[in-house]
């Protein structure tokens, strides 16, 4: 968990690297927010920390992905489910379009980010923290 965050901080300090700031387009459907991210060939990105389970689609491209569960290679077309608590490091072998879909009635991007993205692992829902082996507030208060 913390190693990906540490990598993200080191990457942000390196001149000439790109840390996940590729073009993003936003779309809305009935009760849905759709986010389209484009990763450029030869760049690295670090994803945000997800609070919710949601689908993702790799529409074009080829990338290597590292999560806490280990590395995988994804080539388009590809579909998967992002598990709550996931944070990824991605290397784009080709220009890649990655789409995520989130259930929300909200259309304000800042409010959506507050709903679906955690700034730290401690902001994750308690059930997700338990799955990841992170102590919850209740465990800390009760000494469990």
N, C-alpha and C positions, 0 to 999 in steps of 0.2 A: 504494500500500500504506500508506505512513505517513500519508497525508492522511486516510484514514478513521479511523485511530487518533487523530490530532490532533483531528479533528472530535469524536470520542467524548469526549476529555478536556475540550474546550471545552463541549460539551453538558452534561456532568456538573456543571460549575461554574455553569450558568445556573439561577437560581431559577425554579421552576414548570415545568421541562421534565421529561419522562419519558425515561429512556435505557434502554429495553429491559427494564423491570421490570414487564411485564404479567403476568397470571396464567399459570402453567405447570402442566400436569397431566402425570403420568408413567404409562406403561403398559408392560407387559412381555409378550412372547410367547416362543415357543421360539427362543432365540438372538437375540432382538430387543429393543431399547429404543425405545419410541415416545414422543416428546416433543411435547405440544400447547401452543403458545404463542398467547395472545390479545392482539392489538394493538388498542388503543382508538382510535376515530375521532379524528383531529386530533392524534395524538401521533407522535413520532419514536422510533425504536429503532435501536440499533447491535448487530448480531449478534456472536456470538463468532467466533473464528478457527478454522476447521474443519481438522482433520488428515486427514480421510478423505473419499472420494467417497460420497455417500449420497443417497437420494431425499427429496424434500420434496413436500408437497401443500398447496395453499391451498384450504381447504374452503369458506370464506365470505369475503366482503369484497372490498376493492379497495385496492391500495397501490402506491406508487412505490418502486422499489428502485434504489439506486446501488451498483455494485461497481466493481472496477478495470476491468472491461470496458465500463463506461458505464451510463447509466440505462435502466430498462425500467419499464413499467406492467404489473402483474399483477392480473387480475380472476379471481375464483373462478368455476367450478372450474378449477384449474390444477395441473399436475404438472411437476416438473423434477428435475434432478440437481444437487446442490451439489458443485462440484469442490473437492478438497482445496486449501487455501490461500485459500478464499473468506472474506471479511468484508464485511458489507453495512450500508448505511444504509437504513432503511425509513421512509417516511411513510405513515400509514394514513388513506386517504380515507374509509373505513368501518371499523367493527369487523371485524376479520379474524382468522380462525383459520388458523394455519400449523403444519403437522405435519411433523416430521422423523423418519426411521426409521434406526436405527443397528444394525449387526450386532455383537452382543456377548453373551457368556454372563453377564456381570456384572450384578448388580442393585443394587449400592451406587452411589448417584448421584455421589458424589465420585470413585470409581474410574472410573466411566463417563466423567465429564468429563475426567479425566486421559488416558483412552484416545483421546477424539475431539476434544478442544479444546486448542489451543495458546494459551499466554498471550502469546507473542511470535512473530514470524515465524521467529526462529532456532530455535524448538522444533519447527518443521514437519519432517517426514521429508525426507531429502536429495533424493529424486527430486522432491518438490514444490518445494523451494527452487530446484532447477535450472530447473524449469518457470517459476518466477516471476522468475528472474534474480538470486536471492540466493546469495551465496557459501556453500558448505558448509564444514564444519570441515576436510575433506580438502583443499579448494582453498586455504584460508587457510594450512594447515600447509605445503603444497607450493608456495605462491606462484603458483598458476595463476590 
